[in-house]
Each structure stands twice: as C-alpha cells, then as structure tokens.
Amino acid sequence: MQLWAWVKGGYSTKKARHTASQLNHEEIKTIAIIRHGAIGDQVVLRPLIMELKELFSNAKITLSLIDSYQYGAPTDLVDRIHVIYKKIDGKKTTSWHRYKQIKDLGEHDIIIDVCDSALSIWTVFLNKAKFKMGFPHRSYREVFFNIVLQRSDFVLETETLLHFACVFGARMKRPLNYAFPVYEREQHFPYICYFMSASIPQKCWPKDHFIALIEQMAQHYPNYKHVLMEGIGSHEKLDDMAEKLSKYPNVIKQEALKLDDVYPYLGKATMVVSNDTGVRNMAVAVNTPTVGIFFITSPFRYWPRDSIHEVVFDKTFMVTPTVEMVYERCHNHLKRLENRICNDYYL
C-alpha cells in the first residue's frame, strides 16, 4: 500500500509510510472508528464505512461510541459496536473503569478518530494500531497520530471523512453511498416536511418565524401537505404550533416516528425544511431535497453542492434569516424541483 498523505492536505510519519509499503489492502484485518456525536454526525459517517468495506475487503469494522450518543449510529454497517459508559446508574464512571472500557476496544490495524475529544485521544493513545488517524483541532494533539489530515469548514463533512479512505487509495465515488434504499416520492399526496428542533436551542430558527413561513407555504402550495415533524424530546412537541396553524387543512402534525420509520418518511417527501440538525442530514442521506436554515454555524460543511439542496444564511453570519428570505428560497427551490421533468437523480 501507499499512503497519500505526505505532500499536501495531510501528513504521515516516515514509519507509517514504511509500514504501509510492507502491507497490501487484503492484510488489513481490523479497523476501529471512534465517533462520539449525535445522529447527524452518525449519518455522515456512513459513506466512509462503505468505502472502507470495499477497500479493505477482509477487514472487520468496529464502531466505538459513548453511552449518551448511540441513537442513529450506523450499527447496520459495522461488525461490532464498542461503547464507553461515562455514567452508570446515574453516577460518573471512574478513570479506572473508563481505562478498562477503552482497552475492551481491542487492538486494530487502523484506528480512526473523528472526534478529537479528550476521551477519544486517550482511546487512540492506548491502542497499538499500525495506523492512527485523525484531524486534531489543536496542533499538540498531532503527536498522538501517525496520519493527520486537514479539516476545512468549507468542505462537505461527509467528503472530509472520506479522506480517511482516500489516504489508502479509495476513489471516493459519486454519488455518495449512504447505503439506504431508494425511496419513491409520494406523487398522489405529496408533502413537505418541516423540522423545527436542533441539538441546541441556539440553532433553532424562532417558532414564530416557522409559523409565518408555513402559513405562506400552505397558502401558495395548497396541493401539498405541510407536515410539522415532532422530535423525540418533550421539548420537541408541536401542539402549540399545530393549534396556531389549525385553520389550514393542508397543515398536519406528525408525531415522533421510530428511527426505522423516519428514513422512509423523509425519503418519500418532496422537500425537507429545517434548522442545522440531524434530521436534515438524514434527508440528505436518502436523497430528499432540503432547505437548511443556518445562522450560528457554517453552512458549507453540511451543504451538498448539487441542485437538490439549498441553504439560507446571511452573509455576515450575524443576522437570523428573515421569514421572507427563507420563503423565497423555499419557493424558488420548489419551483426548480417541479420543473425538472426527466431527472432520474431526483425523481
């Protein structure tokens, strides 16, 4: 093998390059990926796993998680799940207990840290992997890895993760393979989904803005159902919004779905409008057009640059997008989608 991380865009040690030169892809038997993140972070990991499975056909892949971030992990794509519990029965685990949990991960040929947290760094440090990969935010943490990649806020996060496979010669195929079924759009009763929640309150576009937006969309697009999607948290209930929009018969509330039902539901939608949230990443993964609303985070890492995804943001990043800005983007985007007559990628 050859490592493609030693000229530009990445760094590998001389020892790592020498080790790679003595191996071929078939000799890689075990790979561990460390991912501590919410469902949106888990979804964007799927294409990397698919590339690694194809590139290293004999390798078993282990996904290392923490107890608080297991929901939505791509358990269907990996051979083993490893969990580090930071709390047990409501009590924080001791350093010794966490050490034993880290060691339970076992030894691997390749370990990929896509977290860059204190816990993930310790996990890498205590492993004897031949290749230790990461994109540390702090320069001093580079000493824990023998392959370091650069990360940009202007590159799609899914593609950034795929660079870990490109180091070993992966081709990074298009379209990105999230390993989900192809869902047909609902044609007889088409619907647009609106998801108002996010991982933190600061990422949430104001509810009154969403109400005003949906009022306009419901009036101008009466042939569509406009679906208010509830989340699984108690703070993600939408009874108050549904009440305020009750005069529009084409506005309905969808109670929180089971995870296995969310993907088909999003996959059959005409469009998904949401904050910077995991639900939007899920819609992207099943090839459903999206309009994302961004105002405190960079949109570029989560904006696939194809014609079925749009984002709304103020170029100063200091102003919350207005209802008019979001409606205009939704209206124009939906018109473009409706005018695409014979586009297999969308239809």
WOGIGI-V67011 format. One line per field, one symbol per residue. phi: phi as a letter, one per 20 degrees, with the letter a starting at -180 (. if undefined). psi: psi as a letter, one per 40 degrees, with the letter a starting at -180 (. if undefined). burial: I if it has 9 or more other C-alpha atoms within 8 Angstrom, else O. Layout:
BEGIN
phi=???
psi=???
burial=???
END
This chain:
BEGIN
phi=.ceebbdcnabcffffffgffecdffefdccddecdafffffffegfffffffffdfeeedddecdgecdfnffffddebddcdeecclndfffgfffgffffffnecfccddddldgfffffffeddffcddacffdfffffecdccdecdfddggffgffffefgeofelfcffeemdfedeffefcfbdecdeeafcgfeefgffffffffgffffecfededdeeeeeeffdfcgfffffdffdfedcddfgefgfeffffffeffacdbffbffffffgfdmegccddcbccffffccfecfdccccbefeldcfgffffffgffffffffffeeecdffef
psi=iihfgecieihiidddddddeeiideehdhhhhhhgiadddddeeddddddddddgdeihhhhhiidegdheigdeeidihhhhhdihfehhiidddddddddediiidhhhhfdfiddddddddeifidhhiighdhddedeeiehhiihieehhdddddddddddeeiegiiihhefiihhhihddgiihihheiididdehhidddddddddddddegeeihhhhhiaeideeifddddddeeeheehihhihiideeddddddeidihhiagiddddddddefhiihihieeihedefghgieehiihiheeeehhiiddddddddddddddddehdghddd.
burial=IOIIIIOOOIIIIOOIIOIIIOIIIIOIIIIIIIIIIIIIIIIIIIIIIIIIIOIIIOIIIIIIIIIOIIOIIIIOOIOIIIIIIIIOOOOOIOOOOIOOIIIOOOOIIIIIIIIIOOOIIOIIOOIOIIIIIIIIOOOOIIOIIIIIIOOOOOIIIIOIIIIIIIIIIIOIOOOOIIOOOOOOIIOOOIIIIIIIIIOOOOIIIOOOIIIIIIIIIIOOOIOIIIIIIIIOOOOIOIOOIIOOIOOOOIIIIIOOIOOOOIIIOIIIIIIIIIIIIIIIIIIIIIOIIIIIIIIOOOIIIOIOOOOIIIIIIIOOIOOIIOIOIIIOIIIOIIOOOOOOOOOOOOO
END
